[in-house]
Amino acid sequence: MKNKHLWINQIKGMCICLVVIYHSVITFYPHIISSLQGHAVYLAKLWIYGNLYLAPFRMPVFFFISGFLITRYMSQVPWRGCVNKRVWNIVWVFLLWGLLQWLFISHINHWFSDPVTHNPASNAAYAATPGQFIHSMLTASTSLWYLYALVIYFVICKLLYVHKRWALPLLIAVSIAINFLPLPYWGMNSVVRNAPYYALGAWYGAQLVEMMKLWQIRRSLILLTGAGLAAAVLYAMNVNLPLSMLSILLIMKAFYKFEQKTGSHPHSLFNVIGTNTIAIYTTHRILIEAMSLVAISLFRHHRLPGAVHYIVLFGYPLMSLGICTLFGLIMRRLSHSLAGDMLFTPPRELVTER
């Protein structure tokens, strides 16, 4: 990646870290809270509620950056040149890792003597039958719904590029409406809710990024404060889009300014993580499910000393993040060296020529 885009890669790294933390929290703390007492309960709830409040700052930024990075495909690359890289590559990873997650996670839960009960219809990884798995994958009820969304968004944004002036307000309206009239599938709700951020990046990302670079925060503090208060009020009314839009702007500005002041290196931690986003995203859920089951059993049966008990409660998502990140990077390296990167890229014989 060119040096001028390293700060964008760092944002991708931050976003995937937040995703790993999110899954670490939801697969652990809700299952042990009934076994906790005293201050331990508040510590668990701090992670649970903090995780919820991070929602406007996680996937919206991720999708905006994802849309921004494919801007040239909207107008400069014909459909034939888009199919492999922007559609088929992602579909391959989505299907392959959807299947691998289902096979591994469904067995992991049975390997432990103290399993966690899951609703088979809640996630493709928990499906009890092949039919249930297929249905969940088709309705985006999978922890891989980000990949599902990337394909849908790209096709829609490419088709509607010449009509973007009216298409973007429509996507925004539907995104807000889904908060009050949700579909029966949580994954599909997430896909609909985040569509405007990807479209904004794909259609207007280049202009917005240039405007962000020239924006002087000090000269607009009053306006920024007012916008923040209005966004917070709307967020309390279950309309999080303005807060998410504001977070995209502020996060980009922060990372851009930080790079301008300190510089950036392609091998810095966030850049390495950002470069391997897909590997970390696809592999972490399997590892998290296994680690959570071990940790849940330890807490349910009170097998941890007092000090360790609180250390794990406080730091589990961060420890999980470190392990999952390292595991994802190792898997990507192994995929390259042993399998021609087949775990994250379609085999060449299945890729059509342009």
NUPAGU-719383 format. One record per residue (C-alpha): residue number from 0; residue in three letters; x, y, z. Coordinates in steps of 0.1 Angstrom, whole numbers. Last residue first. Layout:
+-----+---------+-------+-------+-------+
| num | residuo |     u |     v |     w |
+-----+---------+-------+-------+-------+
| NUM |     ala |     X |     Y |     Z |
...
+-----+---------+-------+-------+-------+
REM end
This chain:
+-----+---------+-------+-------+-------+
| num | residuo |     u |     v |     w |
+-----+---------+-------+-------+-------+
| 353 |     arg |  -107 |  -110 |  -176 |
| 352 |     glu |   -98 |  -146 |  -171 |
| 351 |     thr |  -121 |  -167 |  -148 |
| 350 |     val |  -107 |  -177 |  -114 |
| 349 |     leu |  -115 |  -213 |  -105 |
| 348 |     glu |   -83 |  -227 |  -119 |
| 347 |     arg |   -64 |  -201 |   -99 |
| 346 |     pro |   -77 |  -213 |   -66 |
| 345 |     pro |   -98 |  -187 |   -48 |
| 344 |     thr |   -80 |  -165 |   -23 |
| 343 |     phe |   -81 |  -165 |    15 |
| 342 |     leu |   -77 |  -202 |    24 |
| 341 |     met |   -62 |  -209 |   -10 |
| 340 |     asp |   -31 |  -187 |    -2 |
| 339 |     gly |   -10 |  -210 |   -24 |
| 338 |     ala |   -16 |  -237 |     1 |
| 337 |     leu |    16 |  -242 |    21 |
| 336 |     ser |    35 |  -209 |    20 |
| 335 |     his |     7 |  -184 |    15 |
| 334 |     ser |   -19 |  -202 |    37 |
| 333 |     leu |     7 |  -207 |    63 |
| 332 |     arg |    15 |  -169 |    64 |
| 331 |     arg |   -22 |  -161 |    65 |
| 330 |     met |   -28 |  -186 |    93 |
| 329 |     ile |     1 |  -171 |   113 |
| 328 |     leu |   -13 |  -136 |   110 |
| 327 |     gly |   -48 |  -148 |   121 |
| 326 |     phe |   -33 |  -167 |   151 |
| 325 |     leu |   -13 |  -136 |   162 |
| 324 |     thr |   -45 |  -114 |   159 |
| 323 |     cys |   -66 |  -140 |   178 |
| 322 |     ile |   -41 |  -143 |   207 |
| 321 |     gly |   -37 |  -106 |   211 |
| 320 |     leu |   -74 |   -99 |   208 |
| 319 |     ser |   -82 |  -126 |   233 |
| 318 |     met |   -58 |  -111 |   258 |
| 317 |     leu |   -75 |   -77 |   253 |
| 316 |     pro |  -110 |   -92 |   256 |
| 315 |     tyr |  -100 |  -111 |   288 |
| 314 |     gly |   -83 |   -82 |   305 |
| 313 |     phe |  -106 |   -71 |   333 |
| 312 |     leu |  -124 |  -103 |   341 |
| 311 |     val |   -91 |  -122 |   336 |
| 310 |     ile |   -73 |   -99 |   361 |
| 309 |     tyr |  -102 |  -101 |   385 |
| 308 |     his |  -102 |  -139 |   388 |
| 307 |     val |   -64 |  -139 |   388 |
| 306 |     ala |   -65 |  -119 |   420 |
| 305 |     gly |   -92 |  -141 |   436 |
| 304 |     pro |   -78 |  -175 |   426 |
| 303 |     leu |   -95 |  -191 |   396 |
| 302 |     arg |  -114 |  -224 |   398 |
| 301 |     his |  -148 |  -209 |   406 |
| 300 |     his |  -168 |  -236 |   388 |
| 299 |     arg |  -187 |  -212 |   366 |
| 298 |     phe |  -156 |  -190 |   362 |
| 297 |     leu |  -133 |  -217 |   350 |
| 296 |     ser |  -160 |  -232 |   327 |
| 295 |     ile |  -166 |  -198 |   311 |
| 294 |     ala |  -129 |  -193 |   305 |
| 293 |     val |  -125 |  -227 |   287 |
| 292 |     leu |  -157 |  -221 |   267 |
| 291 |     ser |  -146 |  -186 |   258 |
| 290 |     met |  -112 |  -198 |   245 |
| 289 |     ala |  -129 |  -223 |   222 |
| 288 |     glu |  -154 |  -199 |   208 |
| 287 |     ile |  -128 |  -172 |   205 |
| 286 |     leu |  -105 |  -195 |   184 |
| 285 |     ile |  -133 |  -202 |   159 |
| 284 |     arg |  -143 |  -165 |   158 |
| 283 |     his |  -108 |  -153 |   151 |
| 282 |     thr |  -102 |  -171 |   118 |
| 281 |     thr |  -123 |  -151 |    93 |
| 280 |     tyr |  -117 |  -116 |   106 |
| 279 |     ile |   -80 |  -121 |   113 |
| 278 |     ala |   -73 |  -134 |    77 |
| 277 |     ile |   -96 |  -107 |    62 |
| 276 |     thr |   -79 |   -79 |    80 |
| 275 |     asn |   -43 |   -89 |    71 |
| 274 |     thr |   -32 |   -55 |    58 |
| 273 |     gly |   -49 |   -37 |    86 |
| 272 |     ile |   -31 |   -59 |   112 |
| 271 |     val |     3 |   -52 |    96 |
| 270 |     asn |    -5 |   -15 |    94 |
| 269 |     phe |   -17 |   -14 |   130 |
| 268 |     leu |    15 |   -30 |   142 |
| 267 |     ser |    40 |   -10 |   122 |
| 266 |     his |    55 |   -28 |    93 |
| 265 |     pro |    44 |    -4 |    66 |
| 264 |     his |    58 |    25 |    86 |
| 263 |     ser |    41 |    57 |    96 |
| 262 |     gly |    50 |    93 |   104 |
| 261 |     thr |    48 |   109 |   138 |
| 260 |     lys |    31 |   142 |   131 |
| 259 |     gln |    14 |   136 |    98 |
| 258 |     glu |     5 |   101 |   108 |
| 257 |     phe |   -12 |   113 |   139 |
| 256 |     lys |   -31 |   140 |   119 |
| 255 |     tyr |   -44 |   113 |    95 |
| 254 |     phe |   -54 |    89 |   123 |
| 253 |     ala |   -72 |   116 |   142 |
| 252 |     lys |   -89 |   131 |   111 |
| 251 |     met |  -101 |    97 |   100 |
| 250 |     ile |  -115 |    90 |   134 |
| 249 |     leu |  -132 |   123 |   136 |
| 248 |     leu |  -149 |   121 |   102 |
| 247 |     ile |  -161 |    85 |   107 |
| 246 |     ser |  -173 |    93 |   142 |
| 245 |     leu |  -194 |   121 |   129 |
| 244 |     met |  -211 |    98 |   104 |
| 243 |     ser |  -216 |    72 |   131 |
| 242 |     leu |  -232 |    98 |   154 |
| 241 |     pro |  -255 |   109 |   126 |
| 240 |     leu |  -265 |    73 |   118 |
| 239 |     asn |  -273 |    62 |   154 |
| 238 |     val |  -310 |    68 |   153 |
| 237 |     asn |  -323 |    48 |   183 |
| 236 |     met |  -337 |    79 |   201 |
| 235 |     ala |  -307 |    80 |   224 |
| 234 |     tyr |  -286 |    81 |   192 |
| 233 |     leu |  -307 |   111 |   181 |
| 232 |     val |  -298 |   129 |   213 |
| 231 |     ala |  -261 |   120 |   209 |
| 230 |     ala |  -260 |   132 |   173 |
| 229 |     ala |  -275 |   165 |   183 |
| 228 |     leu |  -249 |   169 |   211 |
| 227 |     gly |  -221 |   160 |   187 |
| 226 |     ala |  -233 |   184 |   160 |
| 225 |     gly |  -235 |   212 |   185 |
| 224 |     thr |  -200 |   205 |   197 |
| 223 |     leu |  -187 |   203 |   161 |
| 222 |     leu |  -203 |   236 |   153 |
| 221 |     ile |  -188 |   253 |   183 |
| 220 |     leu |  -154 |   237 |   177 |
| 219 |     ser |  -153 |   247 |   141 |
| 218 |     arg |  -121 |   268 |   138 |
| 217 |     arg |  -102 |   245 |   161 |
| 216 |     ile |  -111 |   214 |   140 |
| 215 |     gln |   -95 |   228 |   109 |
| 214 |     trp |  -107 |   207 |    79 |
| 213 |     leu |   -82 |   205 |    50 |
| 212 |     lys |   -75 |   168 |    53 |
| 211 |     met |  -112 |   161 |    59 |
| 210 |     met |  -121 |   178 |    27 |
| 209 |     glu |   -97 |   156 |     8 |
| 208 |     val |  -112 |   125 |    25 |
| 207 |     leu |  -147 |   137 |    16 |
| 206 |     gln |  -139 |   142 |   -20 |
| 205 |     ala |  -123 |   107 |   -24 |
| 204 |     gly |  -150 |    90 |    -4 |
| 203 |     tyr |  -180 |   104 |   -24 |
| 202 |     trp |  -193 |    73 |   -43 |
| 201 |     ala |  -175 |    43 |   -27 |
| 200 |     gly |  -171 |    59 |     8 |
| 199 |     leu |  -206 |    72 |    10 |
| 198 |     ala |  -219 |    39 |    -4 |
| 197 |     tyr |  -200 |    19 |    23 |
| 196 |     tyr |  -214 |    42 |    50 |
| 195 |     pro |  -249 |    42 |    36 |
| 194 |     ala |  -252 |     3 |    36 |
| 193 |     asn |  -245 |    -1 |    73 |
| 192 |     arg |  -281 |    -5 |    85 |
| 191 |     val |  -292 |   -27 |    56 |
| 190 |     val |  -264 |   -52 |    62 |
| 189 |     ser |  -269 |   -51 |   100 |
| 188 |     asn |  -306 |   -58 |    96 |
| 187 |     met |  -297 |   -87 |    73 |
| 186 |     gly |  -275 |  -101 |   100 |
| 185 |     trp |  -302 |   -98 |   127 |
| 184 |     tyr |  -328 |  -117 |   106 |
| 183 |     pro |  -365 |  -111 |   112 |
| 182 |     leu |  -363 |   -77 |    95 |
| 181 |     pro |  -364 |   -46 |   116 |
| 180 |     leu |  -390 |   -18 |   114 |
| 179 |     phe |  -378 |     8 |   139 |
| 178 |     asn |  -340 |     5 |   135 |
| 177 |     ile |  -346 |    -6 |    98 |
| 176 |     ala |  -361 |    28 |    91 |
| 175 |     ile |  -328 |    46 |    97 |
| 174 |     ser |  -309 |    25 |    72 |
| 173 |     val |  -338 |    27 |    47 |
| 172 |     ala |  -337 |    65 |    49 |
| 171 |     ile |  -299 |    66 |    45 |
| 170 |     leu |  -301 |    42 |    15 |
| 169 |     leu |  -327 |    64 |    -1 |
| 168 |     pro |  -306 |    95 |     5 |
| 167 |     leu |  -276 |    77 |   -12 |
| 166 |     ala |  -296 |    66 |   -42 |
| 165 |     trp |  -309 |   100 |   -52 |
| 164 |     arg |  -275 |   115 |   -59 |
| 163 |     lys |  -259 |    81 |   -66 |
| 162 |     his |  -279 |    76 |   -99 |
| 161 |     val |  -249 |    71 |  -121 |
| 160 |     tyr |  -233 |    48 |   -95 |
| 159 |     leu |  -265 |    28 |   -90 |
| 158 |     leu |  -253 |    -5 |  -105 |
| 157 |     lys |  -218 |    -2 |   -91 |
| 156 |     cys |  -231 |     7 |   -57 |
| 155 |     ile |  -256 |   -22 |   -57 |
| 154 |     val |  -230 |   -47 |   -68 |
| 153 |     phe |  -204 |   -35 |   -43 |
| 152 |     tyr |  -228 |   -33 |   -14 |
| 151 |     ile |  -241 |   -69 |   -19 |
| 150 |     val |  -205 |   -83 |   -21 |
| 149 |     leu |  -192 |   -63 |     8 |
| 148 |     ala |  -223 |   -72 |    29 |
| 147 |     tyr |  -218 |  -109 |    27 |
| 146 |     leu |  -181 |  -103 |    37 |
| 145 |     tyr |  -193 |   -83 |    68 |
| 144 |     trp |  -219 |  -110 |    75 |
| 143 |     leu |  -191 |  -134 |    85 |
| 142 |     ser |  -204 |  -138 |   121 |
| 141 |     thr |  -234 |  -154 |   103 |
| 140 |     ser |  -271 |  -147 |   100 |
| 139 |     ala |  -266 |  -131 |    66 |
| 138 |     thr |  -299 |  -144 |    53 |
| 137 |     leu |  -284 |  -168 |    28 |
| 136 |     met |  -258 |  -180 |    53 |
| 135 |     ser |  -285 |  -187 |    79 |
| 134 |     his |  -306 |  -206 |    55 |
| 133 |     ile |  -276 |  -227 |    43 |
| 132 |     phe |  -267 |  -236 |    79 |
| 131 |     gln |  -303 |  -245 |    88 |
| 130 |     gly |  -305 |  -268 |    58 |
| 129 |     pro |  -272 |  -284 |    67 |
| 128 |     thr |  -285 |  -291 |   102 |
| 127 |     ala |  -279 |  -280 |   138 |
| 126 |     ala |  -267 |  -245 |   129 |
| 125 |     tyr |  -244 |  -229 |   155 |
| 124 |     ala |  -219 |  -214 |   130 |
| 123 |     ala |  -247 |  -202 |   108 |
| 122 |     asn |  -258 |  -180 |   137 |
| 121 |     ser |  -291 |  -174 |   156 |
| 120 |     ala |  -310 |  -204 |   142 |
| 119 |     pro |  -292 |  -230 |   162 |
| 118 |     asn |  -300 |  -210 |   195 |
| 117 |     his |  -269 |  -216 |   216 |
| 116 |     thr |  -264 |  -236 |   248 |
| 115 |     val |  -229 |  -234 |   262 |
| 114 |     pro |  -210 |  -266 |   269 |
| 113 |     asp |  -195 |  -278 |   302 |
| 112 |     ser |  -179 |  -311 |   294 |
| 111 |     phe |  -162 |  -296 |   264 |
| 110 |     trp |  -158 |  -314 |   231 |
| 109 |     his |  -194 |  -308 |   222 |
| 108 |     asn |  -190 |  -270 |   219 |
| 107 |     ile |  -159 |  -274 |   198 |
| 106 |     his |  -177 |  -297 |   173 |
| 105 |     ser |  -203 |  -271 |   162 |
| 104 |     ile |  -175 |  -244 |   162 |
| 103 |     phe |  -152 |  -264 |   139 |
| 102 |     leu |  -177 |  -275 |   112 |
| 101 |     trp |  -197 |  -242 |   112 |
| 100 |     gln |  -166 |  -220 |   112 |
|  99 |     leu |  -151 |  -241 |    83 |
|  98 |     leu |  -183 |  -238 |    63 |
|  97 |     gly |  -186 |  -200 |    67 |
|  96 |     trp |  -149 |  -199 |    61 |
|  95 |     leu |  -152 |  -214 |    27 |
|  94 |     leu |  -184 |  -197 |    17 |
|  93 |     phe |  -173 |  -162 |    27 |
|  92 |     val |  -138 |  -166 |    14 |
|  91 |     trp |  -150 |  -177 |   -20 |
|  90 |     val |  -177 |  -150 |   -21 |
|  89 |     ile |  -150 |  -124 |   -14 |
|  88 |     asn |  -128 |  -135 |   -42 |
|  87 |     trp |  -158 |  -139 |   -66 |
|  86 |     val |  -171 |  -103 |   -61 |
|  85 |     arg |  -145 |   -75 |   -59 |
|  84 |     lys |  -115 |   -93 |   -72 |
|  83 |     asn |  -129 |  -117 |   -98 |
|  82 |     val |  -160 |   -98 |  -109 |
|  81 |     cys |  -145 |   -63 |  -112 |
|  80 |     gly |  -126 |   -64 |  -145 |
|  79 |     arg |  -156 |   -77 |  -163 |
|  78 |     trp |  -178 |   -50 |  -148 |
|  77 |     pro |  -157 |   -22 |  -163 |
|  76 |     val |  -131 |    -4 |  -141 |
|  75 |     gln |  -129 |    34 |  -141 |
|  74 |     ser |  -163 |    45 |  -127 |
|  73 |     met |  -172 |    25 |   -96 |
|  72 |     tyr |  -140 |     4 |   -95 |
|  71 |     arg |  -120 |    35 |   -88 |
|  70 |     thr |  -138 |    40 |   -55 |
|  69 |     ile |  -128 |     6 |   -42 |
|  68 |     leu |  -108 |    17 |   -12 |
|  67 |     phe |  -134 |    43 |    -2 |
|  66 |     gly |  -161 |    17 |     2 |
|  65 |     ser |  -140 |    -4 |    26 |
|  64 |     ile |  -130 |    27 |    45 |
|  63 |     phe |  -167 |    36 |    49 |
|  62 |     phe |  -175 |     0 |    58 |
|  61 |     phe |  -150 |    -1 |    86 |
|  60 |     val |  -160 |    33 |    99 |
|  59 |     pro |  -196 |    22 |   101 |
|  58 |     met |  -186 |   -12 |   116 |
|  57 |     arg |  -169 |     1 |   147 |
|  56 |     phe |  -176 |    36 |   160 |
|  55 |     pro |  -214 |    35 |   162 |
|  54 |     ala |  -213 |     1 |   179 |
|  53 |     leu |  -188 |    11 |   207 |
|  52 |     tyr |  -217 |    18 |   230 |
|  51 |     leu |  -227 |   -18 |   229 |
|  50 |     asn |  -192 |   -30 |   239 |
|  49 |     gly |  -191 |    -6 |   267 |
|  48 |     tyr |  -223 |   -21 |   279 |
|  47 |     ile |  -209 |   -57 |   281 |
|  46 |     trp |  -174 |   -47 |   292 |
|  45 |     leu |  -187 |   -25 |   321 |
|  44 |     lys |  -213 |   -52 |   329 |
|  43 |     ala |  -185 |   -77 |   335 |
|  42 |     leu |  -167 |   -53 |   358 |
|  41 |     tyr |  -199 |   -44 |   376 |
|  40 |     val |  -206 |   -81 |   383 |
|  39 |     ala |  -170 |   -86 |   395 |
|  38 |     his |  -176 |   -58 |   421 |
|  37 |     gly |  -199 |   -80 |   441 |
|  36 |     gln |  -207 |  -115 |   428 |
|  35 |     leu |  -203 |  -135 |   397 |
|  34 |     ser |  -219 |  -168 |   385 |
|  33 |     ser |  -249 |  -151 |   369 |
|  32 |     ile |  -225 |  -129 |   349 |
|  31 |     ile |  -208 |  -159 |   334 |
|  30 |     his |  -226 |  -165 |   301 |
|  29 |     pro |  -231 |  -128 |   293 |
|  28 |     tyr |  -194 |  -122 |   298 |
|  27 |     phe |  -179 |  -147 |   274 |
|  26 |     thr |  -192 |  -150 |   238 |
|  25 |     ile |  -205 |  -114 |   237 |
|  24 |     val |  -172 |  -100 |   250 |
|  23 |     ser |  -148 |  -118 |   227 |
|  22 |     his |  -170 |  -111 |   197 |
|  21 |     tyr |  -168 |   -74 |   204 |
|  20 |     ile |  -131 |   -75 |   211 |
|  19 |     val |  -125 |   -92 |   178 |
|  18 |     val |  -146 |   -66 |   160 |
|  17 |     leu |  -128 |   -37 |   178 |
|  16 |     cys |   -94 |   -51 |   166 |
|  15 |     ile |  -108 |   -54 |   131 |
|  14 |     cys |  -117 |   -17 |   132 |
|  13 |     met |   -83 |    -6 |   145 |
|  12 |     gly |   -65 |   -24 |   118 |
|  11 |     lys |   -87 |    -9 |    91 |
|  10 |     ile |   -80 |    25 |   106 |
|   9 |     gln |   -43 |    17 |   103 |
|   8 |     asn |   -48 |     9 |    66 |
|   7 |     ile |   -62 |    43 |    62 |
|   6 |     trp |   -32 |    59 |    78 |
|   5 |     leu |   -10 |    39 |    54 |
|   4 |     his |   -27 |    55 |    24 |
|   3 |     lys |    -1 |    81 |    16 |
|   2 |     asn |    26 |    55 |    21 |
|   1 |     lys |    13 |    34 |    -8 |
|   0 |     met |     0 |     0 |     0 |
+-----+---------+-------+-------+-------+
REM end
